[in-house]
Amino acid sequence: MGGGTAGIDVAARLCRSLADPDVTIIDPAERHSYQPGWTLVAAGVFPQDHFDRAEASLIPRRATWIRERVAAFEPEANALVLESGKRIGYDYLVVAAGHQLDYAKVDGVEGKVGRDGLYSNYTRDGATATWQGIRSFTGGTAVFVEPKGPIKCGGAPQKIAYLADSHWRRSGVRERIDQRFVTGKPVIFGSPYYRPALEEVMRRKNITPVVSHNLISVDPGKKIASFETSEGEVTMEYDFLHFCPPQSAPDFIKASALADASGYVEVDSSTLQHKRFPNVFGLGDSSNLPTSKTGAAIRKQAPVVVHNLLRHAAGADLAVDSLEYHGYSSCPVVTDYGKMMLAEFDYSLKPTPTLPPWEHDSRVPTYANWLIKTRALPVLYWQGMMRGLA
């Protein structure tokens, strides 16, 4: 269930692993976007369509595609119900439903995003509007906001703040801008290994960090943002406001028997098997895995799901015979045009760098990492993950 990053990767791997696959993908999308690229679109590095493909071009040749939405799950009956009312049975279910953008949880923003100083690059069109806003801004208070809850790529709200700073410096207007990064979280980055390096980036760029301030409403006419804090509601005036919307598991996941108390698909953090329904697996943003929600995490989760699903189908006990996921995730944090820090960590938030630390300090932004972000990772995504090969 789901034809995004996780769903296509798992389906492609299953189709490659089975001699006679009976694999169905359920997703109504016509367009598939490489979402990590939207920050680069919002910074003017690439045009809007650069990271888009037709969904049909990514469906594995041996898979069936049902172009509908799922309305409900019936895991006790090994079935799900589509919005059309059609009931689909299954032997195994993999839930990869992605993350829901809850713009409505911020009062005052609906219908106002993308103009008059209010921006959010978490959609394809939003990224383009953000770039238009950044390049036309010449002075005043610029506020970049991160919500307190889980989001896609924990570093994304910082990346656009850093790239905006770089553009404004290039344009000669930075000295006329009071730039702030405001987060609902108690720290600017979860991993204590990488946090000091990012705090130094903010000091270098003269970006003021404000923690434990969660955005709850915006008055676009008056250009006033309101934040919830431990000491009550506070307001902040702005001229330019970019915000990452609150996010959650999709509503139809929250309402299902598959969800835990937080609303996410309840899976074992090692095997990715559902804790109550053994023929259900979950991965990606809609799962309750306690790690950062990134494409890099999915790249490590997908082979675990496929291996363990096939072993379970063969009668194995996953308590003693399974492939394990240890929470690996990575966040490529672009700090300037031409520089990027590659933060990699696991469930413990300790660093898990791909390159040995004696060869490369992953806390140092480099041009080589920028090439990885802009050139290598999109190729790895389209030619590797979307084919079940990487």
Secondary structure, DSSP 8 states (H G I E B T S, - for coil): ---SHHHHHHHHHHHHH-SS---EEE---SEEE-GGGHHHHHTTSS-GGGGEEEGGGTS-TTSEEE-S-EEEEEGGGTEEEETTS-EEE-S-EEE----EE-GGGSBT-TTTTTBTTEE--SSHHHHHHHHHHHHH--SEEEEEEE-SS--BSTTHHHHHHHHHHHHHHHHT-GGGEEEEEEESSSSS-S-TTTHHHHHHHHHHHT-EEE-S-EEEEEETTTTEEEEEETTEEEEEE-SEEEE---EES-HHHHTSTTB-TTSSB-B-TTT-BBSS-TTEEE-GGGB--SS-B-HHHHHHHHHHHHHHHHHHHTT--TTTS-------EEEEEEEETTEEEEEEE-TT--B--SS-TTT--TTS-BHHHHHIIIIIHHHIIIIIGGGT--
